Amino acid sequence: MSQTKKPVEEIDRVAIRFAGDSGDGMQLTGTKFTEATALAGNDLSTFPDFPAEIRAPAGSLAGVSGFQVHFASEDIRTPADAPDILMAMNPAALRANLGDLRPGGMAIVNTDAFSTKNVSQAGYTEDPLPALRDNYRLVEIPLTSLNREALASLKLGARETDRSKNFFALGLMYWLYNRPMESTERWLEGKFKGAVLEANLRVLKAGHAYGETTELFPVSFVVPKAKIEPGTYRNITGNTALAWGIIAAGQLLGQPIFLGAYPITPASDVLHELARYRHFGIKTFQAEDEIAAACSAIGASFAGHLGICTTSGPGFILKQEAIGLAVMTELPVVIVNIQRAGPSTGMPTKTEQADLLAAYYGRNSDSPVPILAPATPGDCFYTMIEAFEIAVKYMTPVVVLSDGYLANSSEPWMIPEVATLPRTNVDYRTDPDGFQPYQRDADTLARPWAVPGTPGLEHRLTGIESEDVTGNVSYLSDNHQKMVNLRAEKIARIAADLPPVEINGAERGEVLVVGWGGTCGAITAAVNEARADGQDVSSIHLRHLNPFQSDLADALSRFNQVLVAELNHGQLWRLLRAEFLVPAESLAKVEGLPFKIAEIRSRIDQMLAGS
Amino acid sequence: MAAATPLKAKDFVSDQDVRWCPGCGDYSILKNVQRVMPDLGVPKENIVFISGIGCSSRFPLYMDTFGFHTIHGRAPAFATGIKAARPELSVWVVTGDGDGLSIGGNHLMHVLRRNIDVQILLFNNRVYGLTKGQYSPTSKIGMNSKSTPQGSIDHPVDPVSFALGAGATFVARSIDVDAPHLQKMLKRAADHKGTAIIEILQNCPVYNDDIWVEVQDRKSRGEAALVLEDGEPLVWGAHGQRRGIAINDGVPSIIALGDEDDPVSKGVAIHDESHESASYAFALATLERPDFPLPIGVFRSVEKPTYEAMLQDQVDSAVEQRGDGDLESLLHSGDTWTVES
């Protein structure tokens, strides 16, 4: 980090949103800024928000891609409701994001992109910049020309030259927030060669130098290191944590992983990530469709591997019949649904939590499965280990519900000591003596996992109702009733393994906010803020959706009012009301975006006002 | 593991009552498969039968091996997972014309093109049996069935052509009741490294009786069937009625032969299972009754690397290059930082 001669102001926290065309490299810019920020020791949370189109028409509103990073010297849990700084690479990026900018916040715009044509393509009838000055701190920078100037002596084409302007912007932001640039320089050196490397390094430094020399920025800022728990940290996204959790599960259970997957947003990254780790004995299979992905994973499980498939909403629905077969044949397989906004194709790159009831009830007949949901990006790692543990211990398919927000957002993650992670022995049946395919363990009700290649254990599994103990085809009414009951009871018994409900805040009181999955950060932050303001509110965040923890009913009963906050039309809300007869209220948001803290606080205020 | 006593056909008979209709061709196929199993030299515990849904798909339940009766059309996908995970297993898929070519057509195509080393037995009776008599994707145009009271208007698919089109490395056709031929085809399929598909012409006595009777009946078989033998000319017919098949520009035609004629000099083609071009086998697959004899035997048999072997190679070479995966170093890879207490 080069020393600045300008004054440096210390601040607790700041949220920056980088926004531009989907071809402008905003995701990369945000990611690199995040990495440097993580290394600077801040707590942070990010929110990438991008269109499904790979390259929408340049300058159009549809093509705007944004990346918000929130970092602080204190504990933070969300990417922040409103950015303090908006860097807009063109008029469309400004128009699509200005509404979110905090009043009085700073808008940095690339004035070179504000041609009459671009301005009108963004839907403005006149130059928007003059009006901005009333409500925001407008910083006008001719980014494109400055970038071209910096590269004038390199004989690059115009397109290649302009392509690096995001790194000019990044260099400027590094100066403004006194971030170290070394990690980005290292990354560039590993990624590019020759003139392109030289260009990117040069503009990164030029952007930095511009910050120091321009009169537009009289001060720069520093966000001191956060006081966080001692340990070794890394920055991690939910999808990376999820992929690594799968790898870890294979190591901890001592069995090879087989991933069957079909490309789908936002789950494909997990397939990409796992495909790189064949030296862990992992076999990844890109199937011909979502159905084959599930079937191949179940086949691998039948053969004794740890079968898994990763998908998103539409793919999850296609897998349901196969999941039903795994319920019927009681095979351990993990199905990860990284939920996105639907129904149908919906909004592939936008987040939602609306597949909970599909996971519960989306198969034909009574077909119970355990359902887990990670709470934070880093929690995706632990959730995958737990999912496999449950799958093999109870011989059942397990559904994990992540979401698009968790998948792509990142946070500093304390790297666990491998030795402290739970190891589980996989208990294959080997003894042919007295073997019966559906002879159950007295405690877990799990049937034995008897894999091909084991002498004397030849047996047949079928999706036709099977007789208890023998597994022979049976159409007898008594047996069917018994097997339906057993399948339900087996899943219910998993509750015995679950930890007690953790309440954030007081153990009893006026308002309890219940959430699940990727909304944990926003709900916890809202409740903590409200409590700091003296409000009588607590929260519970469920990672276990089926079965629920045994003491959940009791916990719910200790509050006068219960609010279920979720990114769907009230799915957990319905379940909790049905299961526990609580008159819970619903805060349901389905905009394809995560909760803002203010949205939850406002509802808490209303409930407390009415009490 | 070497078996102490050699296995017999009855060692492959499960304790379940077989529940096909009386006279169903499946009985004969089951018996022939059970007879061939001991000759494969594979320990019984390493044999897996996978099926989807339909009459034929009950097959694994009657085999005393590992078995998995799955969901409609998806057997190839389950088999792919099993074989990719455990290449040492002998994996057999049993399917039908509806299960394999209608609801499961996609999976059948992909297992064939990937060349996964499984054996696929496709029972073709040209009708849906278990759902009680609707036309299937192999039914002929005009077939009267419960769902086509005015006759089927679907152009049928030919299983052999389908398999060849998908790039199958082993494609054969046999007949449910022709025990010696069927056993020979089963052994050939088992010996083949890669996906081996056998279309087995199978009689449904309830919903589509006697559609294959010409080739099933020994009396008419000599006239109706062309038995393919590698390296032999494509000749059929009894004395005085000998004929051969010539293939010119991919178009087959019939050449009449005297009993003493040398077929090759008359232009009759010599059967070549491993012909460099699949178009030769395609030409054979177009031979249909009543204009031509129906070919029986191996249409095509060529070598290609199998999917599961290449996948295992990638795992092995990754381990060789990078060593066994180490979780600790994975978690610490890239940029990390330490917060001191």
Interface residues (C-beta under 8 A of the other chain):
Chain A: E35 A38 L39 G41 S183 K225 I228 E229 P230 G231 T232 Y233 R234 N235 W244 I247 A248 Q251 P256 F258 G260 Y277 R278 H279 F280 G281 I282 K283 F285 A287 E288 D289 I291 A292 C295 S296 A297 I298 G299 A300 S301 F302 A303 G304 H305 G307 E321 A322 G324 L325 T329 I415 P416 V418 P452 G453 T454 P455 G456 L457 E458 H459 R460 L461 T462 G463 I464 N472 V473
Chain B: M1 S14 Q16 P43 K44 E45 N46 I47 V48 I50 I53 P60 L61 M63 D64 T65 F66 G67 F68 H69 T70 I71 R74 P76 A77 F78 A79 T80 G81 I82 A84 A85 R86 E88 L89 N106 H107 M109 H110 L311 Q314 V315 A318 V319 Q321 R322 G323 D324 G325 L327 E328 L330 L331 H332 G334 D335 T336 W337 T338 V339 E340 S341
